[in-house]
């Protein structure tokens, strides 16, 4: 049999498989599993959005669009960013429609990183951040947070991690997996460090529409940060459009010019008919978004209260649709807890260590599922803990 080891790149060999996918695959092979692992809204994409895409198909919009996306959509994105977050971007040369926010991340890293450049990544962090930095030739540098500060990074932590090789800082607020949300005041303090050390910020704002307790602040809206920010957002979370794989990146023109060149060669453009759906989403769906947000907030409050009552300490997240309870009181590792809970009670959660070393001792639970499902899942978790006498009061 052919030996392929010498053909595979060292970077590819060194990549670790997604820790999230391992548990998704195991859960998919079992019957009766309630999954709190998937970061996906349980709501179906609103009908008016689906209808707009259907109509565009019926009208024959099946060709390529401009590489940067439909001008009509980019204009709507520009209007959306200005009205909702107070940041202005030129639809002609500062906005690119991407295949989800994930492709926007990939474009950003490839556009700014030279081999060996460092990117500070606030952890716990979404599983793709570090690997995407590595694939672009950079070096991911974790900056760990803790529940003592609500899993929020401080300016001092960022400054301590900066070296002469640091090129950028990646921020995600509201955060996946912890749900922590940085206030305008906290972002302003971080901005001082960014300016002092002449860095860029890649701001993942995919959960901007799901900020529950405060008005969301875009990092690009902080004084002096517009010129230093690559803003990433999309339609997956707030608009319940995960499978549509539509996102966008907005940044100063010298950066989007480079990103667009990479985008031209790797993707060409996002699907034409889906972009018509996104136009409709931005024009006529805010009442649906607000209704979903209210539902998530109710679920968040219920899940946090219930987890704390069963002895799993859990801070109240300010946004997204995840909680990140501590399972240290059980004496189990994150992977042991997740695997045994799945096998014994058929509840799928994600072990916290897949989001970085500081995630060990925690699990991520998504509350983007129906209240009856949440109630049953938490009932099973309670039984798992009580039957094994895992939590000592």
C-alpha positions as CSV (number, residue, x, y, z in Angstrom):
1,X,0.0,0.0,0.0
2,X,1.2,3.5,-0.9
3,X,2.9,5.4,2.0
4,X,1.4,8.9,2.0
5,X,3.3,10.2,5.1
6,X,5.9,11.9,3.1
7,X,3.3,13.7,0.9
8,X,1.3,15.2,3.8
9,X,2.4,18.7,5.0
10,X,3.9,19.0,8.5
11,X,1.3,21.8,9.3
12,X,-1.5,19.4,8.4
13,X,0.0,16.6,10.4
14,X,0.4,18.8,13.5
15,X,-3.3,20.0,13.4
16,X,-5.4,18.3,16.1
17,X,-8.8,17.0,15.2
18,X,-11.7,19.2,16.5
19,X,-12.5,18.2,20.1
20,X,-16.1,19.3,19.5
21,X,-16.5,17.0,16.5
22,X,-15.5,13.9,18.5
23,X,-18.5,14.3,20.8
24,X,-20.9,15.2,18.0
25,X,-20.0,12.0,16.1
26,X,-20.4,9.9,19.2
27,X,-23.7,11.5,20.1
28,X,-25.0,11.0,16.5
29,X,-24.4,7.2,16.8
30,X,-26.7,7.0,19.8
31,X,-30.5,7.1,20.1
32,X,-32.3,9.4,22.5
33,X,-29.5,11.9,23.0
34,X,-30.2,15.4,24.0
35,X,-27.4,17.6,22.6
36,X,-26.3,20.7,24.5
37,X,-23.2,20.7,22.4
38,X,-24.1,22.3,19.1
39,X,-23.7,26.0,18.8
40,X,-26.7,26.3,16.6
41,X,-30.1,28.1,17.0
42,X,-33.0,25.7,17.3
43,X,-35.1,28.3,15.4
44,X,-35.7,27.7,11.7
45,X,-34.5,30.6,9.5
46,X,-37.4,33.0,9.4
47,X,-39.7,32.4,6.4
48,X,-39.3,35.8,4.7
49,X,-35.5,35.1,4.4
50,X,-36.1,31.6,3.0
51,X,-38.8,33.0,0.6
52,X,-36.4,35.6,-0.7
53,X,-33.8,32.9,-1.5
54,X,-36.5,30.8,-3.2
55,X,-37.8,33.6,-5.3
56,X,-34.2,34.5,-6.4
57,X,-33.8,30.9,-7.6
58,X,-37.1,31.0,-9.4
59,X,-35.9,34.2,-11.1
60,X,-32.7,32.5,-12.2
61,X,-30.1,34.1,-9.9
62,X,-27.7,31.2,-10.1
63,X,-24.6,32.9,-11.5
64,X,-21.5,34.2,-9.8
65,X,-21.7,37.6,-8.1
66,X,-18.9,40.1,-7.7
67,X,-16.1,38.6,-5.8
68,X,-16.8,40.8,-2.8
69,X,-20.5,39.9,-2.9
70,X,-23.7,41.5,-4.2
71,X,-23.4,45.3,-4.1
72,X,-27.0,45.4,-2.8
73,X,-26.0,43.1,0.1
74,X,-22.8,45.1,0.9
75,X,-24.8,48.3,1.0
76,X,-27.3,46.7,3.4
77,X,-24.3,45.5,5.6
78,X,-22.9,49.0,5.5
79,X,-26.2,50.4,6.7
80,X,-26.6,47.7,9.3
81,X,-23.2,48.4,10.8
82,X,-23.8,52.1,10.9
83,X,-27.3,52.0,12.4
84,X,-26.7,49.2,14.9
85,X,-23.1,49.8,16.0
86,X,-22.1,53.2,14.9
87,X,-19.3,52.2,12.5
88,X,-19.2,53.3,8.8
89,X,-17.7,51.2,6.1
90,X,-17.7,51.9,2.3
91,X,-19.7,49.1,0.6
92,X,-17.5,49.4,-2.5
93,X,-14.1,48.6,-1.0
94,X,-14.3,47.9,2.8
95,X,-16.8,45.0,3.0
96,X,-16.4,41.4,1.7
97,X,-19.2,38.8,1.9
98,X,-17.7,35.5,3.1
99,X,-18.6,31.9,3.5
100,X,-19.5,32.3,7.1
101,X,-17.4,34.3,9.6
102,X,-15.0,31.4,9.7
103,X,-13.8,32.2,6.1
104,X,-13.5,35.8,7.2
105,X,-11.1,34.7,10.0
106,X,-9.1,32.7,7.5
107,X,-8.8,35.7,5.1
108,X,-7.8,38.0,8.0
109,X,-5.0,35.8,9.2
110,X,-3.7,35.1,5.7
111,X,-3.8,38.8,4.9
112,X,-1.8,40.1,7.9
113,X,0.5,37.3,9.0
114,X,4.1,36.6,8.0
115,X,5.7,33.4,9.2
116,X,6.4,33.5,12.9
117,X,4.1,36.5,13.6
118,X,2.2,36.0,16.9
119,X,-1.6,36.4,17.5
120,X,-2.8,36.7,21.1
121,X,-5.9,34.6,21.5
122,X,-8.1,35.1,24.6
123,X,-9.0,31.7,26.0
124,X,-11.2,29.8,26.5
125,X,-11.7,30.3,22.8
126,X,-13.5,28.8,19.8
127,X,-11.6,25.8,18.6
128,X,-10.7,27.1,15.1
129,X,-8.8,30.2,16.1
130,X,-5.5,28.6,16.9
131,X,-5.4,26.2,13.9
132,X,-6.3,29.0,11.5
133,X,-3.4,31.1,12.8
134,X,-1.1,28.2,12.3
135,X,-2.4,27.5,8.8
136,X,-1.6,31.1,7.9
137,X,2.0,30.6,9.2
138,X,1.5,32.5,12.4
139,X,1.9,31.4,16.0
140,X,-1.2,31.4,18.3
141,X,-0.4,32.6,21.8
142,X,-3.1,31.9,24.4
143,X,-4.1,34.4,27.0
144,X,-6.0,32.6,29.7
145,X,-9.0,34.0,31.6
146,X,-10.8,32.7,34.7
147,X,-14.2,32.8,36.3
148,X,-12.8,35.1,39.0
149,X,-13.1,37.9,36.4
150,X,-16.1,36.4,34.6
151,X,-13.8,35.0,32.0
152,X,-12.9,38.5,30.8
153,X,-9.4,39.4,29.7
154,X,-7.8,42.4,31.3
155,X,-5.5,45.0,29.6
156,X,-2.7,43.8,31.9
157,X,-3.0,40.2,30.7
158,X,-2.8,41.3,27.1
159,X,0.2,43.5,27.7
160,X,2.1,40.8,29.6
161,X,1.7,38.5,26.6
162,X,2.9,41.0,24.0
163,X,6.3,40.3,22.4
164,X,8.2,41.9,19.5
165,X,6.6,39.3,17.3
166,X,3.0,40.1,18.3
167,X,1.0,41.3,15.3
168,X,-2.6,41.2,16.5
169,X,-5.0,40.3,19.2
170,X,-8.1,38.2,18.6
171,X,-11.2,39.2,20.6
172,X,-14.6,37.5,20.7
173,X,-17.3,39.3,22.6
174,X,-19.8,37.9,23.4
175,X,-17.5,34.9,23.8
176,X,-17.8,31.3,22.6
177,X,-17.6,29.2,24.8
178,X,-18.1,31.3,28.0
179,X,-20.6,33.9,26.9
180,X,-18.6,36.6,28.6
181,X,-19.2,40.1,27.1
182,X,-16.8,43.0,27.3
183,X,-18.3,46.4,28.2
184,X,-17.5,49.6,26.3
185,X,-15.4,50.7,29.3
186,X,-13.4,47.5,29.3
187,X,-12.9,47.6,25.5
188,X,-11.7,51.2,25.9
189,X,-9.0,50.1,28.4
190,X,-7.9,47.3,26.1
191,X,-7.7,49.8,23.2
192,X,-5.1,51.8,25.1
193,X,-2.8,48.7,25.0
194,X,-3.5,48.1,21.4
195,X,-2.5,51.6,20.5
196,X,0.5,51.7,22.8
197,X,2.0,48.6,21.1
198,X,0.8,49.4,17.5
199,X,-1.2,46.2,17.1
200,X,-4.3,45.1,15.1
201,X,-7.4,43.6,16.6
202,X,-9.4,40.9,14.9
203,X,-12.9,41.3,16.5
204,X,-15.2,38.3,16.1
205,X,-18.6,39.8,16.6
206,X,-20.8,37.0,15.4
207,X,-22.8,37.0,18.6
208,X,-23.4,40.8,18.5
209,X,-27.2,40.4,18.2
210,X,-27.2,38.1,21.3
211,X,-26.1,40.5,24.0
212,X,-28.6,40.3,26.8
213,X,-27.7,42.7,29.7
214,X,-25.9,45.6,27.9
215,X,-26.0,47.4,24.6
216,X,-23.3,45.7,22.4
217,X,-20.3,47.7,21.6
218,X,-18.2,47.0,18.5
219,X,-14.5,47.3,19.0
220,X,-14.2,49.3,15.8
221,X,-16.5,51.9,17.5
222,X,-13.9,52.6,20.3
223,X,-12.0,55.8,19.7
224,X,-8.9,55.2,17.6
225,X,-9.7,51.6,16.9
226,X,-11.5,51.8,13.6
227,X,-8.2,52.0,11.8
228,X,-6.8,49.0,13.7
229,X,-9.8,46.6,13.6
230,X,-10.8,43.8,11.3
231,X,-14.5,43.3,12.1
232,X,-16.0,39.8,11.6
233,X,-19.7,39.1,11.7
234,X,-22.4,37.1,9.9
235,X,-25.9,35.8,9.8
236,X,-25.5,32.4,11.4
237,X,-26.3,33.1,15.1
238,X,-28.5,36.2,15.4
239,X,-30.6,35.4,12.3
240,X,-30.7,31.6,12.7
241,X,-28.9,31.0,9.4
242,X,-26.1,28.6,10.3
243,X,-26.4,26.3,7.3
244,X,-26.5,29.2,4.9
245,X,-22.8,29.9,5.6
246,X,-22.9,33.6,5.1
247,X,-20.7,36.1,6.9
248,X,-18.8,39.3,6.2
249,X,-15.6,41.1,7.0
250,X,-15.3,44.9,7.3
251,X,-11.9,46.6,7.6
252,X,-9.8,49.5,6.4
253,X,-9.3,49.5,2.6
254,X,-5.6,48.5,2.6
255,X,-6.5,45.3,4.5
256,X,-9.7,44.4,2.6
257,X,-7.8,44.8,-0.7
258,X,-5.4,42.0,0.3
259,X,-8.2,39.9,1.7
260,X,-10.2,40.2,-1.5
261,X,-7.3,38.9,-3.6
262,X,-7.1,35.8,-1.4
263,X,-10.9,35.5,-1.5
264,X,-10.8,35.7,-5.3
265,X,-8.4,32.8,-5.7
266,X,-9.9,30.5,-3.0
267,X,-13.6,31.0,-3.1
268,X,-14.7,33.3,-6.0
269,X,-17.9,34.4,-4.2
270,X,-20.7,33.4,-1.8
271,X,-23.7,31.6,-3.4
272,X,-25.8,34.1,-5.3
273,X,-29.3,33.1,-4.2
274,X,-28.3,32.9,-0.5
275,X,-27.1,36.5,-0.6
276,X,-30.6,37.6,-1.6
277,X,-31.8,35.9,1.5
278,X,-29.3,37.9,3.5
279,X,-30.5,41.2,2.0
280,X,-34.0,40.3,3.3
281,X,-32.6,39.4,6.7
282,X,-31.1,42.8,7.2
283,X,-34.1,44.7,5.9
284,X,-37.1,43.0,7.5
285,X,-36.2,40.6,10.3
286,X,-35.4,42.5,13.4
287,X,-38.7,41.6,15.1
288,X,-37.8,38.0,14.7
289,X,-34.2,38.5,15.9
290,X,-35.5,40.3,19.1
291,X,-38.1,37.5,19.7
292,X,-35.3,34.9,19.5
293,X,-33.1,36.9,21.8
294,X,-35.8,37.2,24.4
295,X,-36.3,33.4,24.3
296,X,-32.5,32.8,24.7
297,X,-32.4,35.1,27.7
298,X,-35.2,33.2,29.5
299,X,-33.4,29.9,28.8
300,X,-30.1,31.4,30.0
301,X,-31.6,32.4,33.3
302,X,-33.2,29.0,33.8
303,X,-30.1,27.0,32.9
304,X,-27.7,29.1,35.1
305,X,-30.0,28.9,38.1
306,X,-30.5,25.1,37.7
307,X,-26.8,24.3,37.3
308,X,-25.9,26.3,40.4
309,X,-28.7,24.6,42.4
310,X,-27.3,21.1,41.5
311,X,-23.8,22.2,42.6
312,X,-22.1,23.0,39.3
313,X,-20.9,26.6,39.8
314,X,-21.9,28.7,36.8
315,X,-21.4,32.4,36.1
316,X,-24.1,34.3,34.2
317,X,-23.0,34.9,30.6
318,X,-23.7,38.3,29.2
319,X,-24.3,37.0,25.6
320,X,-24.2,34.2,23.0
321,X,-26.1,31.0,23.9
322,X,-23.7,29.1,26.0
323,X,-23.0,28.5,29.7
324,X,-19.7,27.3,31.0
325,X,-20.2,25.6,34.3
326,X,-17.4,24.3,36.5
327,X,-17.4,20.5,37.0
328,X,-14.4,20.6,39.3
329,X,-16.5,19.7,42.3
330,X,-17.2,16.3,40.7
331,X,-13.6,15.2,40.7
332,X,-13.8,14.4,37.0
333,X,-11.8,15.9,34.2
334,X,-13.7,17.7,31.5
335,X,-13.5,14.8,29.1
336,X,-14.4,12.2,31.7
337,X,-17.5,14.2,32.7
338,X,-18.6,14.8,29.1
339,X,-18.0,11.2,28.0
340,X,-19.7,9.6,31.1
341,X,-22.6,11.9,31.0
342,X,-23.2,11.0,27.3
343,X,-22.9,7.3,27.8
344,X,-24.9,7.1,31.0
345,X,-27.6,9.8,30.6
346,X,-27.5,10.5,26.9
347,X,-26.8,14.2,27.3
348,X,-24.1,15.7,25.1
349,X,-21.9,18.6,26.3
350,X,-18.5,19.7,25.1
351,X,-15.5,19.3,27.4
352,X,-14.0,22.7,28.3
353,X,-10.4,21.7,27.5
354,X,-11.1,21.7,23.8
355,X,-11.3,25.5,24.1
356,X,-7.8,25.8,25.6
357,X,-6.0,24.7,28.7
358,X,-7.9,27.2,30.9
359,X,-11.1,25.4,29.9
360,X,-10.1,22.3,31.8
361,X,-12.5,21.8,34.7
362,X,-15.5,23.1,32.8
363,X,-18.0,22.0,30.1
364,X,-19.8,24.0,27.5
365,X,-23.6,23.7,27.4
366,X,-25.6,25.4,24.6
367,X,-29.1,26.5,25.6
368,X,-30.1,27.0,21.9
369,X,-32.6,24.2,22.2
370,X,-36.2,24.1,23.3
371,X,-37.2,24.6,27.0
372,X,-38.6,21.0,27.3
373,X,-35.3,19.6,26.0
374,X,-33.3,21.8,28.4
375,X,-35.5,20.7,31.3
376,X,-35.0,17.0,30.5
377,X,-31.3,17.4,29.9
378,X,-30.8,19.1,33.2
379,X,-32.9,16.5,34.9
380,X,-30.6,13.8,33.5
381,X,-27.5,15.8,34.6
382,X,-28.9,16.1,38.1
383,X,-29.5,12.3,38.2
384,X,-26.0,11.7,36.9
385,X,-24.5,13.8,39.7
386,X,-26.8,12.4,42.5
387,X,-26.5,8.8,41.6
388,X,-22.8,8.9,41.7
389,X,-22.6,11.3,44.6
390,X,-20.2,13.5,42.5
391,X,-20.8,16.8,44.2
392,X,-20.0,17.3,47.8
393,X,-21.9,20.2,49.4
